[in-house]
């Protein structure tokens, strides 16, 4: 990984993300682009009055000093850190910057859904994922390690998901020792027999040009998809979860509905999302 984007709002959740990104940067010799978005409207920035101009300059100075202090962390030592200030809190800018910089991953903190307006509410995290063609790692608590022994990639083994799954495996293999592609058999998806599941997986592997002997593939049956993912992760002591998202519905991936959102909100594990 060459570049990692980290949006920050000075909260404890952004520090979780920053420390996680720093650990990844050290591990992969990556550049860290730390991005802060000010809440300044176009009218404020373009105001021509002298008094308003002085207020703008003061606000920018305070924000930049706060940003500089926030980046004064021991865990950032010996890392190539590039600070970036955007003047508007437009969350799709995170995705745009990631694309412009050809970043490998965005690391974000999330505190779940909230009425507050900080970057790291669950709904705002969803907005970044919605616009982002770059993989997003969502963390909700401090991580003891970024050496993930086991990452579970929930997959529906559909033909359209093949390219995204291949890209996901490529990146996840750099982050984890063992990657498991998980098929969830649930009534909400149309319950399948064992033979039907085996045929579906075999066709997917052939179309996606993936070698079954080089992959860990497992299956689980449950009442619904999110329960299946969380139950399997708990049983197998997974370190992280991953899934493919659909941009038009934020964190809702190819299974449909709000499954990814539910998984993110109900697990303490880091979640890595990839766009379909």
N, C-alpha and C positions, 0 to 999 in steps of 0.2 A: 504493500500500500504506500502510495507516494504522498497523498494529501488527505487530511481529515478535517471536516468542517464541524465547529462546535458553536452553536448559538448560545449566548449567555444573557441572563437578566439579573445577575448578582445574587440570586436566591441559593438556598442550600441544594436545590435540585440541579441548578446549573453547575454547582461545584461538583456534584456527583458525576455529571456528564464530563466536565473538564478533566477530572482526575482519571476517569475511565479512558478518555481520549488520549491523555498524556501517557498512560500505561501502554496503549496500543501504539502510539507514536514511537516510544522507546523500543518496543519490541520489533517494529517494522521499519525503523529509521524514517519516519514520515514527518512531513511538515504539518504543523497544526495551525489552521486558520480559525481564530477565535473571533466570533462575530457578535457585536452588540447593536441592538436596534433602539434608537431613541424614539420617544413618542412626541415628535414634533410635526405638526401639520404643515402643508405647503403654504398656507396663509401666514403662518408664523415665520417661516423661513424667508418668505418673499416680502415681508413687510418693509416698507421704505422709511418709516419714521426712525429718527436717531435713537429715541428711547427704546423702541422695540428692537433695534439693532444691537443696542447694548445688552438688553435682556437675553437675546439670542446668543450673543458671544459668551455671556456669563453661564448660561445653561450648558452650552457646549463645553466650556472649560471645566465645569463641575463634573459633567458626565465623563469627560476624558480622564480626569484625575481619578474618578471612581473606578473606571475601567482599568487604568494603569495599576491601581492598588489591588484590584481583584486578581490581576494576572501575576502579582508578586507572591507566587506559591513555590515552596521548595520542590514540589513534584514536577514543576516545569523546567527545572534546571537542566541544561544540556539538550534542550529540545528547541528546534527551529520554530518559533512562535511568531505568527503574523497577525497582529490585531487589525480588525476591520470594523469601522463604525458606519452604520446605515442610519439615516436621519428619520426614516419613517418605519413604524412597526407594521410592515407588510410582510406577512409570514411566507408568502410565496417567493420573496427575495432570497430566502435561505436556499430553496431549491435552485433558483436562478444562479446564485453565486456558486453553488456546488457544481452546476453544469458548466459554467464559464471556467471554473478552475480545474475542471476534469477531476473532481475529488472522487475518492474511492468509497467514502462512507460519511454520513452525517451522524453525529452522536448527540442525542438530546435527553434531557431529564424530563420526567413527567410526574406530577403529583396526583394524577387522576382528574376527574371533573371538578370544577370549582367556579364560584361566581366572581372570582377575582380576575384581573385582566393581565396577569403576568404571562410570559411566553409559555411557561411550563404547565399550563392547565391541560387536561386531557384533550379538550376540543382543539386547542391550538396545536398540540402535537399531531393530531389527526390532519390538520390543515397542511402542515409541512409534508407529511406523508402523501397527501392527496396530490400535491404539485410536484413532488420529487421523483425524478427518474433515477436518482442516486439512492442506494440502500440506506436505510435509517436504523440505527441502533438506539432503542429506547430503554433508559435505565430509570428505576424508581427508588433506588437505594444505593449506598456505597457498595462497590464490588470488591471482594477480597482479592480477586485475581481476574485477569482477562485471558488466562489459559483455560479455555473451556474444554473439559474432557469430553462432554457429550452435548451436541446440539441436535434438537429435534426439529426437522423441517416438515410441517404439515403440508400434505400434497393431495390433490384430488386425482392426479394421474390422468388428466385430460390432455388432449392433443395440443390445445392452445397454450397450456402452461409449460410445455417442453423447453422452449428457449429460456424462459425465466428461471426454471428449475436448474438448468445447466449453469447459468450465470450465478445463481445462488450457491450451488455446490462449489463453484470455483472460489468464491470469496469465503464461504464458511469453512472451507478446508484450510484456509490460512488462519482462521480464528479458533478452530476446534480440532481435537484429535479424532473424534468419531462423529460422523454425521448420519443420522437416521431419517430416511424418508418414511413418513408415517401416513398410512391410509386409515381414515376413520370411517367405520361402517355405522351409519346412523339412520333411523327412520326418516329424519328430516331431509336426507339426501336420496332416499329410495334405497331401502335395505337390500343388499346383494348377498348372494350365496358365496361360499368360499371359492367355487370354481369360477364364478363371474368376476370376483375380485382378482383372482390369479390371471384370468384372461385380460382384464383391463390393464393390469400392471405390465404384463408381457407386451401388449400392443403399444403402451406408452413408451417403454424402454426401446422398442424397435424404432418407433417414429422419432424419438428424441436422440437416437443413436447413443444410448447409454448401456454400459456393460453391467449386467446384474451382479457379476462376480466381484466387481469393484465397489459395490454399494451395499449399505446396510438398509434393508427394507423391512418394515414391520407393519402389523395391522392391529387395530383395536376396535371393538364394538362398544357403543355406549348410547345413551338416550339422545344425545346431541353432540355436535362437533366440538364445541368448546369444552364440554365435560370430558370427552375422549382425549383431547390434547392435554388438558391439565392432569387427568388421571394417569395417563401414560408417562408424562414428565415426572410426576411424583414417584411412580412405581420404579422408574428406571434411573432416578436421581439425576435427571438432566440438569445441565448448568445454564442452558439458554434455549429459547424457543425461536422459531423462524417461520414465516409464512409469506405467501405471495399476496400483494394487495392490488386492488383495482382503483385507479386514480379517481374515477368519477364518484366514488362513494367513500372517500377517505380511507379509513382503516378496514373497510370491508373487502375481503379478498375474494378469490374465485368461488368460494363456497356460497357466497351471497349473504345478504343481511348484514348484521353488525357483529359477526363472530370474532373477527380480529380485535375489534374494540372491546368486546367482552373479555377476551383472553388477556389483553393488556391490563384491563382494570381489575382482573381477579388473580393475577399472578405477581409475585415479587421477583420473578426471574427476568433477566433482560430479554427483550424481544427484538429480533432483527427482521425488518420488512423489506421486501423486494417488489417492485412494480411489475404487474403483468404486462 
